[in-house]
Each structure stands twice: as C-alpha cells, then as structure tokens.
Amino acid sequence: MKEMKRKLRELSLKDLSDEVLHRLAVSGGVGLLTVALLSFSLVGGMNTGYGSIQDLGKSARVALADLDIASIFSMNPDGDAEKQLKVASAAESEETDPVQSVFGEFYDSSNVDPNAVSIITINGQRIVYMRTAEEAQQVLEGIIKRYTEGNSQITSANFAETVEIITADDYVTAEMAAENKKVTETYLCQVEEAINYIMNGTSQPKTYTVQSGDTMWDIAKKNGISPYQLAEMNPGFNADRLSIGDVLYLYEVQPFLNVTTVEVATETETIPFTTQYTETSELYKGQSRVTSYGSYGSKEKQVQYVKQNGVIVSSSVLSETVLSEPVTQYAEVGTTTMPIKTGSGSLISPVGSTTLSSAAGAYGASRGSRRHAGVDLKANSGDPIYASDAGTVVFAGYSNSYGNIVKISHGNGVETRYAHCASLLVSYGDNVEKGQQIATVGKTGNATGYLCHFEVLVNGSTVNPLNYI
Ligand SMILES: [Zn+2]
C-alpha cells in the first residue's frame, strides 16, 4: 500500500489515464485494498492526506489508494465534504469499464443498499450512520420518547442543536457504496445504539445499579466521586427516593443533542371530603362517631410539562374536570363529662408482686434523656394484669412506645397505667373493680421483654408506684 501511495504522490494526477487507474486498482486487488476508483468533480478543496485534491482542478479523475470515504470524512471534522465533493456515480460515468467494474464489485458485495444509508448530523458534524432514513427518523423520535412519559402526548419537541438527516443523493450513494465494503460493521448503528450514543455521548454509559442498603454517599464513595458530583450527573433524580434497582450514571452525561419537549399528561387526582361535626350529649367528651361516611371525589387534570432532556423545568395545569364530587362526612362529638368511679384510695400491685424485672426497671431509672416514668414489674407472658383500684377506663388502646396500654382514673386525681400488654380486656368508659383483670402481660411497644410497666399519677404527675402498692 505504501508503494501505491508513493506512486500516486509521484504521479501528476492530472495525467492519470484510465489505464493507469485500472492498473492500480487491479494490481492492488479489490478484496485486500481499499482502493476506490471514483469519478470526482471537485467543487471545493479537500485534504485527502496525500496533498490537496484542490490542486487537481475540476473534473479530475482521481485514484484514492488506501483511503476510504469514511476516513476522508473523519479527516474533515468540520465536514461539509458533501459540499466540497461532487461524486458522480459509476452508473453516470460515461467511460466506464474499469471504473464501473471495480465500483460495481464494491457495490454488489455489500449487503446494505448504499442508497438507503442516512447520516444524522448535529451542528454539521456526522454523528451516526443509519441503514435507512426510516431508522434515522426512529432514532430522533426515540430520543424524544425517552424523555417523555408513557401516557402523555408530546405537543412539541425542539433540539437546541441543528439536526439533519442526510439522506442518500448521488454523492452519498457513491460514498457509501465505497464505504460499505470496508466500514459497514463499524459505522452503521442499530437504532437503540444510536439513541444511547446521542443521549449519553457514549454507547456504553457507565452506570451503577442501586443495591440494598446503599446511600448516595456510599455510591459516590465506592466510585471515587463526591455525592455532589453524583447528584450533578443524575439531574432530576431524587436521592430521598433511592430504591433497589435504580440506575445511576457515574459520569456526566454530555448528550450530543439537547431536547426541549412539551408534553401534556392526563392525571387523575382525588378530592378529599370534609367532615361536619355536631355535638351530642349521648357521648362522653373526646368520643365521636360517624353518622354518615364521606367519600373521596376525583378530578382529571390536563397538565403541560416542559422538560429539558427529560427533566421537568415547568408545569402548568391546562384544564381540570371534576369526575365525581366528594361526599361530606357527618359525625357527632360527645359533650358529656364522663363520670369517674372513685376508688378506695389504696392501690394493689397489678401483677401480685412488687419485684422489678431488672435494676433498669426502677422508677426514675435513666431512659436516655428522660427518666423511667413507672416501674417494670416482673411477669411472664400472658399473666393477668389487675386493676390497682376501682375506677373508670379513660384509655384502652395502642400508644406508640407503650404498646397496648390501659389507663384507669380512680378519682381524686389518681390515675394508674398498665403498658406493653398483650391483650386488653376493657375499653374506654368501662367501670372496673379493684383487682378486676383488665389485660394480659405482653411486650408490645418498646418493651425489653415480658413485663408490666406500671405508672401511678397523682394530679397529673408520676410518682414512684412502689410507694403506693
Ligand atoms: Zn417501663
């Protein structure tokens, strides 16, 4: 090949005859050499790497040894080679034989119709070569689709860059015909591949799939970047909603194309109902009952989203249609003060003994920033818990760290509480006798084991229960 290049350089190309061209081509061997014998009409200058073709003048016939068209274009990143070159196809060539036969072989040995090949250019730069114009169109549509939601209507899509699909014309035909022989595999893209390439600036984006227990911090650290960088690389990604299987980019996505899409999505939203209360003396204060249940309404909204590369930059509600109105709920609230059954004034242990479950179970023991408000009485799972005195149940239910708890008011400002119960045998408003079973021992809520957490309050303040039982 080197020899041929030299020969070409030495020769005054103006003087090349058809015979010489033919000889060069044949001696090189069609299969081994990337010799393209083309008939050029030069419109402008082009650097072939072997000196300027411009020197040749118009309509010179040129032999290009060891040079395929693709590499010519890559040598001309500023491109517009199509404007500089006017390549007559072999079919149009009048003198023919040698050129046409060689050209014909290139053409015939290709499985891609070079007439169909389309190139997507962005700001004049050739980015991807597609097998057909339809595929090139699919690439651009695919990019827009990737940035929009499945159920929304795209009303407009604009590329910030100048995008063109260069479809086959006579010069592309010859160019690609020559190119197919050598660069089909390298240059022609699949649709998905082209979409990824244009969107990410690379066809194999480096990503990270979120694993169980990951935080943005961990992922950034694992990959040698700062959490801030990671966030920058994944605009629109909500770090608070990191979930297993999410895919994060590990580099700054620098798409060839920046797309602004406007889409309209139809969204359904619930409309909350309101509750109207009326007072009733049939219920105690703090009690309420629903007399007529309400229900949610729903509305359909047309929301317009403007997105840049898939990230919402603004949204506006275009229209709202109420599909069903919410139904108001009606409820009654009690006004009657609950009468409290007065106890004897002396308390008994709810589990029969005053043994603590542990030293930490003492009244006033440290509970982090607080003090233990009661005592943890030693008991076994399922043991009965008895009312310390006669009284009225003012609460029976679940309450955060207390778990299942019963609160009994005994009148005269005395209240007892029994927490971490397994089951509750009384309910709000019940009057209980001293020693009546009210619950069973469990470890619901924040309990270290089976025990009865017992509190005594006098006028709203806790006291040491062991002083009372
Ligand atoms: Zn306790």
Boltz pocket constraint, residues with backbone or C-beta under 6 A from the ligand:
constraints:
  - pocket:
      binder: B
      contacts: [[A, 361], [A, 372], [A, 374], [A, 375], [A, 376], [A, 453], [A, 454]]
      max_distance: 6.0
